[in-house]
């Protein structure tokens, strides 16, 4: 009996030990599972947080890229410029329109509703939703009096433009400035001389003079440059363009174009900072901007049929509302510059000055008024220079070239031909500067802001002529945006994102 009891007790003690071990294991597993579960939940929460943050940032970037992808197609096609049209083809041109598009893209990219059987197979683990989306800053092409437009235009062609031409252009401009070739003083001098000569003619014309003993002759006086002046009165375009019917009659109505709206303060304005280039960079930018305009806008001899004005570069220089007036303004300016250069050549050429002196002396001898000789010399010289300048302009408009300063080989008219005033000789190609080169000089002498404003007028007018763009406005074109986006989560998280996008 004792042995049996002993065995029973021993077995009983062994069972208690097993129970104690099992209790320890249960407590240990419970504690471990609590720690592991906490770790797993923490990892899941961290994955949700980071995943939500990543998705929010991706959605924000995609949303901004989407509105930037809505650039105006016609503006890019015609002028190689990328910009968001904030009117989207409507009469309302507002930042709110672009904000609405941005919100639409963000909302759709945060939603799983477009996934097939999303309710059955998917669960929105992140539960993100758009709470706020605003464009806090925008940059508009018309900002800084068009400086943003000018900068984007420069960027569009900068890689293709060499600076060698800029050095030549600076040399041409310096020669024109130093010699006062843009002042047009030759015409004023010619008018003054003609007034004095006409005074003498009025006083002595018709007088009876004794040519021999008891032999009298009626004095008939005439200004030797009269024929040429009669031609000049017809207007420069009739002298340099044989068929005036080929000249474009297009007219630009500017009352509601961007330049006039800017003057009235009726344009949208952006609020992004703009850094203007320095002196050196500013000159380079101005030069490249001019090359951009010459590349994308029409001019005489390189017209675009669909443009609002055919002679757009001439409009940038002259600023008139019609092609006829713009071409006339540039032709007159070109003629005045060439007349100054030609007068300088005649003054420096002893042989031709001798011809002028002989001709003036002969005329004054015939009319027996030697005191008129100095006046006639000046009038004949300027008339000869004008006749040559008409030939020069005619050659340039026909696609030829004329050097800035002529020599004996490049001089065309003889004195007699110039005084007869025919001016019908066939123009030649020649060597030197082209019509486009002279336009470059005139553009450089025109205020940059004026050129920019007129260029924006042209862009706006041209785009409005295309289907669906009759309400297009340059001050509704955003080239850069900054957005503040706030995205919340059904799990209590919030993400605030600020992003800038710009066309590069």
Beta strands, then each sheet from edge to edge (+ up, - down):
strand 1: 84-85
strand 2: 128-140
strand 3: 208-212
strand 4: 215-218
strand 5: 401-402
strand 6: 433-434
strand 7: 477-489
strand 8: 494-502
sheet 1: 1+ 7- 2+
sheet 2: 1+ 7- 8+
sheet 3: 3+ 4-
sheet 4: 5+ 6-
end
